[in-house]
Amino acid sequence: MARVLLDTPVPHLDREFDYLVPAELDARAVPGSRVGVRFGGREMTGWLVSREAEPVTGAQLTALTSVLTAVPPLTEEVLAVARAVAARQAGIVTDVLRAAVPPRVVQVEKEILAGRTAEPTADHPVARVETPDDDAPGGDGAPAAAEPTVWESLQGGAAFVAAACAGDGVRAAAAVPSRVGEWDEAEALAALARTVAASGGSVLLLVPDHRDLDRLCAALDRAVGGEAYARIGSEDGNTPRYRAHLHSLEGTVRIVAGTRAAAWAPLKDLRLVVMWDDGDDAYAEPRSPYFHVREVVLERARASGCALLFAGPSRSVPVQRLVEAGWLLHLGPGRELQRAIGPRVVATADAWERARDPFARRARLPHAAWAAAREALTGARPGPVLVQVARAGFIPALVCERCRTPARCRECSGPLAFRDRHAAERGELACRWCGTRERAFRCTECGGTHVRAGARGVDRTADELGRSFPGVPVHASSGQHRLGSVADAPAVVVATVGAEPTAPGGYAAALLLDGDAQLQREGLDVPSRVLARWLAAACLVRPASEGGTVVVTAEHDGVVGALVRRDPAGFASHQVAERRELRLPPAGRLAEVTGDAAAVKEYLGLVEAARRERRRVGPDAEPSLDLEPGARPGDAAPLPWIGPVPDPVDETQHRALLLFPYAAADETVAVLRTARSAASARREQKAVRVRLDPPGVL
């Protein structure tokens, strides 16, 4: 018989069912296969997770109707990690597997089956990373030493690389000091992957988006060759993804590079997982159960015993918590290395700069920033200048000139803006949401008829800097039109956050504008994200010994101070201490329930019922430490939910929050899953969305 996990989003069906295996399907019905079954009178698909001799129920069993995959794409390790992630997120296992295993492509399976029987050819290569030659010249027949990488220059880096090559499950977090030259992240990751793969194991490299992946793959082409690694990216389509998935499963490659989808690559003898910039929003899964790739790689490291490395210019708060807990080692540059390759950082808000420039607080481009740009463009060693801004567009936000009330559309209440320079010259206002043109603006607060710029976007900034530096090329890079790289010649590059192109020799200077506007946004993680964006831009600048300068125009002492000191770990540690004092994530965990007001209240009632039942019959029932006065010993005190209250974004929805410590995390999440199953079984219950540790909180 076969034990099958149904591929269904229904929570109360998130369990295994027993099916008989017909004789004609016995050879193909192996664990990891996708199968067809009948359930509830209709055809469904599912995952065959194991073959058993005896069923767990006395009910009459039906037989499998088909085996859909010729090559089983699901491994035991990936299934175990998917179960762990689903349990952590109070989700459904098959929802996780839907993100873990690409959709099936029949032609790719035929290619894999043909490759098993054919000799290695150009059509079916079996590419390997060369291992050091035992008979290499050097004398005594000892293996040739691996080529050193930049990671050994970090404090503790040499020991980490040696342990990873030896197959030890060492785990660390590295704060890199630069992204220029040999510290270019694509080249550094490719070199590390080559070194570890040459020792005989497999390596998984994760980057945030497809642009970073393109650069990483180009570096891998130079380091190991195109046949020695597989690329897995959600933008590549189902056929390339499924081919790369099966090649990693077959062991024909030792290195996999990819974005969020590659975190599940079923590599054999996985020895190292590297996650670059784990704080990037692109790593968060937008579909249920809303897991983060950080959780996936942590579970894979725990399950497989592989080495794990979180690397980037900054340090996320969740990773810092793991460092302080002793679960991750800290790798970082020494003071001498930091000074040798880091740029000079100038804050226009400090007392000395304010004394030199009394108008610095009101100017968007203070004198120190303008002087740094001029020196970089016309000095002894001229080069490109990076200008980081917060917004795209020309003038993306307008306010009333008299009372500073944001200008809004009369049709949809969207923000009014000037789309380009010609629109600004003619005074043509247009809504950014619905596109309606506003021909007779009147402020709803004071009745004023004139507007002024509330924010300047990348296009307006490029236009202004082009006038300030005549004859210098000006480039704009944003999400709509992102540049990959720029030449080392003098130029002004205006880019939105996250769209900064690279320069082969590094930028001569970087101007970080609109810092206060970024820090004024709401969110628990805003300061750490802004610092991460600043550090990512600062690491693209040349060393101070070569004239590299970074100018930041914000006034937030904590974030600016961390940038000036180049101390992401210290800032993250301070954030962890604050969260721990307030009992906020990641010092604890947070559950969010969103839906119709009645549905949310009914679900919370099911949660309390499941909790009382679990405490009453569970083997780990606790005494009356948390009971209310007069409560019976068999009962438990209600969970301290906040809400439900109207959602600030959508007032038709209500939201309830629950903060709970890690000590009670397993039991609390199990209760949330039980309540979801109970709500699903009651068909009259309206759907609610349950998220654990939602993005924007960590």
QUIBELCOR-V703189 format. One record per residue. N is the residue number from 1. RES is the residue in one letter. PHI is phi in radians with two decimals (999 if undefined). Layout:
n=N res=RES phi=PHI
n=N res=RES phi=PHI
This chain:
n=1 res=M phi=999
n=2 res=A phi=-2.16
n=3 res=R phi=-1.82
n=4 res=V phi=-2.10
n=5 res=L phi=-1.79
n=6 res=L phi=-1.18
n=7 res=D phi=-1.52
n=8 res=T phi=-2.53
n=9 res=P phi=-1.48
n=10 res=V phi=-1.38
n=11 res=P phi=-1.07
n=12 res=H phi=-1.35
n=13 res=L phi=-1.79
n=14 res=D phi=-1.43
n=15 res=R phi=-2.76
n=16 res=E phi=-1.59
n=17 res=F phi=-2.19
n=18 res=D phi=-1.63
n=19 res=Y phi=-2.37
n=20 res=L phi=-1.35
n=21 res=V phi=-1.89
n=22 res=P phi=-1.10
n=23 res=A phi=-1.06
n=24 res=E phi=-1.25
n=25 res=L phi=-1.86
n=26 res=D phi=-1.08
n=27 res=A phi=-1.24
n=28 res=R phi=-1.56
n=29 res=A phi=-1.43
n=30 res=V phi=-1.95
n=31 res=P phi=-0.99
n=32 res=G phi=1.71
n=33 res=S phi=-1.49
n=34 res=R phi=-1.60
n=35 res=V phi=-2.20
n=36 res=G phi=-1.84
n=37 res=V phi=-2.44
n=38 res=R phi=-1.86
n=39 res=F phi=-2.52
n=40 res=G phi=1.06
n=41 res=G phi=1.45
n=42 res=R phi=-2.45
n=43 res=E phi=-1.35
n=44 res=M phi=-2.43
n=45 res=T phi=-1.95
n=46 res=G phi=-2.88
n=47 res=W phi=-1.94
n=48 res=L phi=-1.43
n=49 res=V phi=-1.70
n=50 res=S phi=-2.89
n=51 res=R phi=-1.88
n=52 res=E phi=-2.24
n=53 res=A phi=-1.54
n=54 res=E phi=-2.25
n=55 res=P phi=-1.35
n=56 res=V phi=-1.67
n=57 res=T phi=-2.29
n=58 res=G phi=-1.60
n=59 res=A phi=-1.27
n=60 res=Q phi=-1.23
n=61 res=L phi=-1.72
n=62 res=T phi=-1.77
n=63 res=A phi=-1.77
n=64 res=L phi=-1.04
n=65 res=T phi=-1.62
n=66 res=S phi=-2.91
n=67 res=V phi=-2.00
n=68 res=L phi=-1.55
n=69 res=T phi=-1.98
n=70 res=A phi=-1.43
n=71 res=V phi=-2.09
n=72 res=P phi=-1.07
n=73 res=P phi=-1.53
n=74 res=L phi=-1.85
n=75 res=T phi=-1.72
n=76 res=E phi=-1.11
n=77 res=E phi=-1.15
n=78 res=V phi=-1.10
n=79 res=L phi=-1.11
n=80 res=A phi=-1.11
n=81 res=V phi=-1.17
n=82 res=A phi=-1.09
n=83 res=R phi=-1.10
n=84 res=A phi=-1.14
n=85 res=V phi=-1.15
n=86 res=A phi=-1.10
n=87 res=A phi=-1.15
n=88 res=R phi=-1.21
n=89 res=Q phi=-1.74
n=90 res=A phi=0.96
n=91 res=G phi=-1.97
n=92 res=I phi=-1.89
n=93 res=V phi=-1.08
n=94 res=T phi=-1.21
n=95 res=D phi=-1.13
n=96 res=V phi=-1.22
n=97 res=L phi=-1.13
n=98 res=R phi=-1.10
n=99 res=A phi=-1.48
n=100 res=A phi=-1.44
n=101 res=V phi=-2.00
n=102 res=P phi=-1.13
n=103 res=P phi=-1.03
n=104 res=R phi=-1.23
n=105 res=V phi=-2.21
n=106 res=V phi=-1.07
n=107 res=Q phi=-1.06
n=108 res=V phi=-1.16
n=109 res=E phi=-1.10
n=110 res=K phi=-1.11
n=111 res=E phi=-1.10
n=112 res=I phi=-1.16
n=113 res=L phi=-1.13
n=114 res=A phi=-1.18
n=115 res=G phi=-1.21
n=116 res=R phi=-1.20
n=117 res=T phi=-1.69
n=118 res=A phi=-1.56
n=119 res=E phi=-1.25
n=120 res=P phi=-1.00
n=121 res=T phi=-2.33
n=122 res=A phi=-1.13
n=123 res=D phi=-1.40
n=124 res=H phi=-2.24
n=125 res=P phi=-1.30
n=126 res=V phi=-2.03
n=127 res=A phi=-1.52
n=128 res=R phi=-2.33
n=129 res=V phi=-1.43
n=130 res=E phi=-1.08
n=131 res=T phi=-1.60
n=132 res=P phi=-0.98
n=133 res=D phi=-1.35
n=134 res=D phi=-1.14
n=135 res=D phi=-1.81
n=136 res=A phi=-1.13
n=137 res=P phi=-1.02
n=138 res=G phi=2.75
n=139 res=G phi=2.35
n=140 res=D phi=-1.77
n=141 res=G phi=1.36
n=142 res=A phi=-1.28
n=143 res=P phi=-1.03
n=144 res=A phi=-1.14
n=145 res=A phi=-1.20
n=146 res=A phi=-1.18
n=147 res=E phi=-1.15
n=148 res=P phi=-1.16
n=149 res=T phi=-2.06
n=150 res=V phi=-1.19
n=151 res=W phi=-1.16
n=152 res=E phi=-1.18
n=153 res=S phi=-1.36
n=154 res=L phi=-1.34
n=155 res=Q phi=-1.15
n=156 res=G phi=1.52
n=157 res=G phi=-1.19
n=158 res=A phi=-1.10
n=159 res=A phi=-1.16
n=160 res=F phi=-1.12
n=161 res=V phi=-1.10
n=162 res=A phi=-1.10
n=163 res=A phi=-1.17
n=164 res=A phi=-1.13
n=165 res=C phi=-1.14
n=166 res=A phi=-1.42
n=167 res=G phi=1.56
n=168 res=D phi=-1.36
n=169 res=G phi=-1.46
n=170 res=V phi=-1.37
n=171 res=R phi=-2.26
n=172 res=A phi=-2.67
n=173 res=A phi=-2.23
n=174 res=A phi=-2.01
n=175 res=A phi=-1.80
n=176 res=V phi=-1.42
n=177 res=P phi=-1.53
n=178 res=S phi=-2.77
n=179 res=R phi=-2.27
n=180 res=V phi=-2.04
n=181 res=G phi=1.17
n=182 res=E phi=-1.19
n=183 res=W phi=-1.61
n=184 res=D phi=-0.94
n=185 res=E phi=-1.07
n=186 res=A phi=-1.13
n=187 res=E phi=-1.19
n=188 res=A phi=-1.16
n=189 res=L phi=-1.18
n=190 res=A phi=-1.12
n=191 res=A phi=-1.14
n=192 res=L phi=-1.14
n=193 res=A phi=-1.10
n=194 res=R phi=-1.09
n=195 res=T phi=-1.11
n=196 res=V phi=-1.25
n=197 res=A phi=-1.15
n=198 res=A phi=-1.14
n=199 res=S phi=-1.41
n=200 res=G phi=2.01
n=201 res=G phi=-1.87
n=202 res=S phi=-1.89
n=203 res=V phi=-2.32
n=204 res=L phi=-2.07
n=205 res=L phi=-2.00
n=206 res=L phi=-2.11
n=207 res=V phi=-2.26
n=208 res=P phi=-1.18
n=209 res=D phi=-2.40
n=210 res=H phi=-1.22
n=211 res=R phi=-1.20
n=212 res=D phi=-1.10
n=213 res=L phi=-1.18
n=214 res=D phi=-1.05
n=215 res=R phi=-1.16
n=216 res=L phi=-1.15
n=217 res=C phi=-1.16
n=218 res=A phi=-1.09
n=219 res=A phi=-1.18
n=220 res=L phi=-1.17
n=221 res=D phi=-1.00
n=222 res=R phi=-1.31
n=223 res=A phi=-1.48
n=224 res=V phi=-2.23
n=225 res=G phi=1.67
n=226 res=G phi=-1.19
n=227 res=E phi=-1.54
n=228 res=A phi=-1.58
n=229 res=Y phi=-2.47
n=230 res=A phi=-2.10
n=231 res=R phi=-1.95
n=232 res=I phi=-2.28
n=233 res=G phi=-2.42
n=234 res=S phi=-1.13
n=235 res=E phi=-1.43
n=236 res=D phi=-1.47
n=237 res=G phi=1.67
n=238 res=N phi=-1.18
n=239 res=T phi=-1.14
n=240 res=P phi=-1.08
n=241 res=R phi=-1.14
n=242 res=Y phi=-1.18
n=243 res=R phi=-1.13
n=244 res=A phi=-1.14
n=245 res=H phi=-1.08
n=246 res=L phi=-1.28
n=247 res=H phi=-1.12
n=248 res=S phi=-1.18
n=249 res=L phi=-1.17
n=250 res=E phi=-1.33
n=251 res=G phi=1.48
n=252 res=T phi=-1.39
n=253 res=V phi=-2.32
n=254 res=R phi=-1.91
n=255 res=I phi=-2.22
n=256 res=V phi=-2.17
n=257 res=A phi=-2.08
n=258 res=G phi=-3.04
n=259 res=T phi=-1.72
n=260 res=R phi=-0.94
n=261 res=A phi=-1.17
n=262 res=A phi=-1.36
n=263 res=A phi=-1.08
n=264 res=W phi=-1.76
n=265 res=A phi=-0.96
n=266 res=P phi=-1.47
n=267 res=L phi=-1.26
n=268 res=K phi=-1.48
n=269 res=D phi=0.88
n=270 res=L phi=-1.11
n=271 res=R phi=-1.96
n=272 res=L phi=-2.65
n=273 res=V phi=-2.11
n=274 res=V phi=-2.10
n=275 res=M phi=-2.05
n=276 res=W phi=-1.59
n=277 res=D phi=0.98
n=278 res=D phi=-1.16
n=279 res=G phi=-1.43
n=280 res=D phi=-1.18
n=281 res=D phi=-1.11
n=282 res=A phi=-1.15
n=283 res=Y phi=-1.39
n=284 res=A phi=-1.47
n=285 res=E phi=-1.26
n=286 res=P phi=-1.37
n=287 res=R phi=-1.91
n=288 res=S phi=-0.99
n=289 res=P phi=-1.66
n=290 res=Y phi=1.07
n=291 res=F phi=-1.40
n=292 res=H phi=-1.89
n=293 res=V phi=-1.05
n=294 res=R phi=-0.97
n=295 res=E phi=-1.17
n=296 res=V phi=-1.14
n=297 res=V phi=-1.22
n=298 res=L phi=-1.12
n=299 res=E phi=-1.18
n=300 res=R phi=-1.15
n=301 res=A phi=-1.11
n=302 res=R phi=-1.22
n=303 res=A phi=-1.38
n=304 res=S phi=-1.71
n=305 res=G phi=1.32
n=306 res=C phi=-1.41
n=307 res=A phi=-1.34
n=308 res=L phi=-2.42
n=309 res=L phi=-2.39
n=310 res=F phi=-1.68
n=311 res=A phi=-2.32
n=312 res=G phi=2.84
n=313 res=P phi=-1.21
n=314 res=S phi=-2.05
n=315 res=R phi=-2.38
n=316 res=S phi=-1.28
n=317 res=V phi=-1.15
n=318 res=P phi=-1.05
n=319 res=V phi=-1.20
n=320 res=Q phi=-1.11
n=321 res=R phi=-1.08
n=322 res=L phi=-1.20
n=323 res=V phi=-1.13
n=324 res=E phi=-1.22
n=325 res=A phi=-1.40
n=326 res=G phi=1.52
n=327 res=W phi=-1.43
n=328 res=L phi=-2.17
n=329 res=L phi=-1.53
n=330 res=H phi=-1.68
n=331 res=L phi=-2.03
n=332 res=G phi=-2.75
n=333 res=P phi=-1.31
n=334 res=G phi=-1.25
n=335 res=R phi=-1.06
n=336 res=E phi=-1.15
n=337 res=L phi=-1.14
n=338 res=Q phi=-1.04
n=339 res=R phi=-1.21
n=340 res=A phi=-1.28
n=341 res=I phi=-2.03
n=342 res=G phi=-1.55
n=343 res=P phi=-1.40
n=344 res=R phi=-1.42
n=345 res=V phi=-1.97
n=346 res=V phi=-2.08
n=347 res=A phi=-1.86
n=348 res=T phi=-1.27
n=349 res=A phi=-1.60
n=350 res=D phi=-1.30
n=351 res=A phi=-1.11
n=352 res=W phi=-1.16
n=353 res=E phi=-1.19
n=354 res=R phi=-1.15
n=355 res=A phi=-1.16
n=356 res=R phi=-1.27
n=357 res=D phi=-2.31
n=358 res=P phi=-1.09
n=359 res=F phi=-1.66
n=360 res=A phi=-1.09
n=361 res=R phi=-1.21
n=362 res=R phi=-1.65
n=363 res=A phi=-1.48
n=364 res=R phi=-1.27
n=365 res=L phi=-2.12
n=366 res=P phi=-1.07
n=367 res=H phi=-1.06
n=368 res=A phi=-1.09
n=369 res=A phi=-1.19
n=370 res=W phi=-1.12
n=371 res=A phi=-1.15
n=372 res=A phi=-1.12
n=373 res=A phi=-1.15
n=374 res=R phi=-1.12
n=375 res=E phi=-1.12
n=376 res=A phi=-1.19
n=377 res=L phi=-1.47
n=378 res=T phi=-2.21
n=379 res=G phi=-1.39
n=380 res=A phi=-1.15
n=381 res=R phi=-2.22
n=382 res=P phi=-1.20
n=383 res=G phi=-2.94
n=384 res=P phi=-1.26
n=385 res=V phi=-2.08
n=386 res=L phi=-1.64
n=387 res=V phi=-2.11
n=388 res=Q phi=-1.66
n=389 res=V phi=-2.14
n=390 res=A phi=-1.59
n=391 res=R phi=-2.18
n=392 res=A phi=-1.58
n=393 res=G phi=1.48
n=394 res=F phi=-1.68
n=395 res=I phi=-2.20
n=396 res=P phi=-1.31
n=397 res=A phi=-2.57
n=398 res=L phi=-2.12
n=399 res=V phi=-2.27
n=400 res=C phi=-1.14
n=401 res=E phi=-1.15
n=402 res=R phi=-1.51
n=403 res=C phi=-2.01
n=404 res=R phi=1.16
n=405 res=T phi=-1.32
n=406 res=P phi=-0.98
n=407 res=A phi=-1.39
n=408 res=R phi=-2.13
n=409 res=C phi=-1.27
n=410 res=R phi=-1.34
n=411 res=E phi=-1.55
n=412 res=C phi=-2.24
n=413 res=S phi=1.14
n=414 res=G phi=-1.34
n=415 res=P phi=-1.28
n=416 res=L phi=-1.50
n=417 res=A phi=-2.66
n=418 res=F phi=-1.71
n=419 res=R phi=-1.28
n=420 res=D phi=-2.65
n=421 res=R phi=-1.16
n=422 res=H phi=-1.14
n=423 res=A phi=-1.14
n=424 res=A phi=-1.17
n=425 res=E phi=-1.16
n=426 res=R phi=-1.58
n=427 res=G phi=1.26
n=428 res=E phi=-1.57
n=429 res=L phi=-1.52
n=430 res=A phi=-2.53
n=431 res=C phi=-1.34
n=432 res=R phi=-1.31
n=433 res=W phi=-1.61
n=434 res=C phi=-1.82
n=435 res=G phi=1.41
n=436 res=T phi=-1.14
n=437 res=R phi=-1.49
n=438 res=E phi=-1.78
n=439 res=R phi=-1.74
n=440 res=A phi=-2.44
n=441 res=F phi=-1.19
n=442 res=R phi=-2.51
n=443 res=C phi=-1.13
n=444 res=T phi=-1.30
n=445 res=E phi=-1.66
n=446 res=C phi=-2.07
n=447 res=G phi=1.40
n=448 res=G phi=-1.14
n=449 res=T phi=-2.00
n=450 res=H phi=-2.05
n=451 res=V phi=-2.16
n=452 res=R phi=-2.44
n=453 res=A phi=-1.20
n=454 res=G phi=-1.62
n=455 res=A phi=-2.71
n=456 res=R phi=-1.98
n=457 res=G phi=-1.63
n=458 res=V phi=-1.11
n=459 res=D phi=-1.21
n=460 res=R phi=-1.15
n=461 res=T phi=-1.11
n=462 res=A phi=-1.08
n=463 res=D phi=-1.13
n=464 res=E phi=-1.17
n=465 res=L phi=-1.23
n=466 res=G phi=-1.09
n=467 res=R phi=-1.31
n=468 res=S phi=-1.26
n=469 res=F phi=-2.16
n=470 res=P phi=-1.10
n=471 res=G phi=1.50
n=472 res=V phi=-1.73
n=473 res=P phi=-1.06
n=474 res=V phi=-2.12
n=475 res=H phi=-2.04
n=476 res=A phi=-2.04
n=477 res=S phi=-2.35
n=478 res=S phi=-2.56
n=479 res=G phi=-1.08
n=480 res=Q phi=-1.32
n=481 res=H phi=-2.50
n=482 res=R phi=-1.80
n=483 res=L phi=-1.49
n=484 res=G phi=-1.43
n=485 res=S phi=-2.74
n=486 res=V phi=-2.27
n=487 res=A phi=-1.31
n=488 res=D phi=-1.39
n=489 res=A phi=-1.26
n=490 res=P phi=-1.02
n=491 res=A phi=-2.91
n=492 res=V phi=-1.85
n=493 res=V phi=-2.01
n=494 res=V phi=-1.74
n=495 res=A phi=-2.38
n=496 res=T phi=-1.35
n=497 res=V phi=-1.09
n=498 res=G phi=1.56
n=499 res=A phi=-1.93
n=500 res=E phi=-1.28
n=501 res=P phi=-1.29
n=502 res=T phi=-1.60
n=503 res=A phi=-2.17
n=504 res=P phi=-0.92
n=505 res=G phi=-1.71
n=506 res=G phi=1.54
n=507 res=Y phi=-1.31
n=508 res=A phi=-1.30
n=509 res=A phi=-2.77
n=510 res=A phi=-2.38
n=511 res=L phi=-1.95
n=512 res=L phi=-1.75
n=513 res=L phi=-1.68
n=514 res=D phi=1.04
n=515 res=G phi=-1.11
n=516 res=D phi=-1.14
n=517 res=A phi=-1.12
n=518 res=Q phi=-1.19
n=519 res=L phi=-1.31
n=520 res=Q phi=-1.44
n=521 res=R phi=-1.21
n=522 res=E phi=-1.45
n=523 res=G phi=2.56
n=524 res=L phi=-1.16
n=525 res=D phi=-1.73
n=526 res=V phi=-1.04
n=527 res=P phi=-1.01
n=528 res=S phi=-1.18
n=529 res=R phi=-1.24
n=530 res=V phi=-1.11
n=531 res=L phi=-1.07
n=532 res=A phi=-1.09
n=533 res=R phi=-1.17
n=534 res=W phi=-1.13
n=535 res=L phi=-1.12
n=536 res=A phi=-1.08
n=537 res=A phi=-1.29
n=538 res=A phi=-1.12
n=539 res=C phi=-1.26
n=540 res=L phi=-1.52
n=541 res=V phi=-1.71
n=542 res=R phi=-1.05
n=543 res=P phi=-1.11
n=544 res=A phi=-1.08
n=545 res=S phi=-1.13
n=546 res=E phi=-1.80
n=547 res=G phi=1.60
n=548 res=G phi=-1.15
n=549 res=T phi=-2.39
n=550 res=V phi=-2.10
n=551 res=V phi=-2.06
n=552 res=V phi=-1.99
n=553 res=T phi=-1.96
n=554 res=A phi=-1.79
n=555 res=E phi=-2.03
n=556 res=H phi=-1.24
n=557 res=D phi=-1.06
n=558 res=G phi=-1.15
n=559 res=V phi=-1.23
n=560 res=V phi=-1.11
n=561 res=G phi=-1.07
n=562 res=A phi=-1.13
n=563 res=L phi=-1.20
n=564 res=V phi=-1.10
n=565 res=R phi=-1.40
n=566 res=R phi=0.94
n=567 res=D phi=-2.23
n=568 res=P phi=-1.16
n=569 res=A phi=-1.17
n=570 res=G phi=-1.14
n=571 res=F phi=-1.15
n=572 res=A phi=-1.11
n=573 res=S phi=-1.11
n=574 res=H phi=-1.11
n=575 res=Q phi=-1.12
n=576 res=V phi=-1.09
n=577 res=A phi=-1.10
n=578 res=E phi=-1.12
n=579 res=R phi=-1.12
n=580 res=R phi=-1.14
n=581 res=E phi=-1.16
n=582 res=L phi=-1.61
n=583 res=R phi=1.03
n=584 res=L phi=-1.87
n=585 res=P phi=-1.01
n=586 res=P phi=-1.57
n=587 res=A phi=-1.19
n=588 res=G phi=-2.48
n=589 res=R phi=-2.10
n=590 res=L phi=-2.31
n=591 res=A phi=-1.94
n=592 res=E phi=-2.14
n=593 res=V phi=-2.06
n=594 res=T phi=-2.22
n=595 res=G phi=2.93
n=596 res=D phi=-1.05
n=597 res=A phi=-0.98
n=598 res=A phi=-1.17
n=599 res=A phi=-1.16
n=600 res=V phi=-1.14
n=601 res=K phi=-1.11
n=602 res=E phi=-1.16
n=603 res=Y phi=-1.15
n=604 res=L phi=-1.09
n=605 res=G phi=-1.13
n=606 res=L phi=-1.17
n=607 res=V phi=-1.10
n=608 res=E phi=-1.14
n=609 res=A phi=-1.13
n=610 res=A phi=-1.14
n=611 res=R phi=-1.20
n=612 res=R phi=-1.12
n=613 res=E phi=-1.16
n=614 res=R phi=-1.18
n=615 res=R phi=-1.19
n=616 res=R phi=-1.30
n=617 res=V phi=-1.89
n=618 res=G phi=-1.26
n=619 res=P phi=-1.24
n=620 res=D phi=-1.86
n=621 res=A phi=-1.05
n=622 res=E phi=-1.68
n=623 res=P phi=-1.21
n=624 res=S phi=-1.43
n=625 res=L phi=-1.30
n=626 res=D phi=-1.98
n=627 res=L phi=-1.46
n=628 res=E phi=-1.35
n=629 res=P phi=-1.00
n=630 res=G phi=1.54
n=631 res=A phi=-1.36
n=632 res=R phi=-1.36
n=633 res=P phi=-1.05
n=634 res=G phi=-1.36
n=635 res=D phi=-1.69
n=636 res=A phi=-2.16
n=637 res=A phi=-1.15
n=638 res=P phi=-1.06
n=639 res=L phi=-1.20
n=640 res=P phi=-1.39
n=641 res=W phi=-1.28
n=642 res=I phi=-1.78
n=643 res=G phi=1.82
n=644 res=P phi=-1.33
n=645 res=V phi=-2.23
n=646 res=P phi=-1.04
n=647 res=D phi=-1.20
n=648 res=P phi=-1.16
n=649 res=V phi=-1.52
n=650 res=D phi=-2.20
n=651 res=E phi=-1.24
n=652 res=T phi=-1.32
n=653 res=Q phi=-1.85
n=654 res=H phi=-2.06
n=655 res=R phi=-2.37
n=656 res=A phi=-2.18
n=657 res=L phi=-2.14
n=658 res=L phi=-2.38
n=659 res=L phi=-1.77
n=660 res=F phi=-2.56
n=661 res=P phi=-1.36
n=662 res=Y phi=-1.11
n=663 res=A phi=-1.08
n=664 res=A phi=-1.87
n=665 res=A phi=-1.16
n=666 res=D phi=-1.06
n=667 res=E phi=-1.18
n=668 res=T phi=-1.15
n=669 res=V phi=-1.15
n=670 res=A phi=-1.09
n=671 res=V phi=-1.15
n=672 res=L phi=-1.09
n=673 res=R phi=-1.17
n=674 res=T phi=-1.10
n=675 res=A phi=-1.16
n=676 res=R phi=-1.10
n=677 res=S phi=-1.12
n=678 res=A phi=-1.13
n=679 res=A phi=-1.16
n=680 res=S phi=-1.18
n=681 res=A phi=-1.18
n=682 res=R phi=-1.54
n=683 res=R phi=-1.15
n=684 res=E phi=-1.36
n=685 res=Q phi=-1.28
n=686 res=K phi=-1.26
n=687 res=A phi=-1.23
n=688 res=V phi=-2.21
n=689 res=R phi=-1.81
n=690 res=V phi=-1.99
n=691 res=R phi=-2.21
n=692 res=L phi=-1.81
n=693 res=D phi=0.87
n=694 res=P phi=-1.12
n=695 res=P phi=-1.02
n=696 res=G phi=1.71
n=697 res=V phi=-1.77
n=698 res=L phi=-1.31
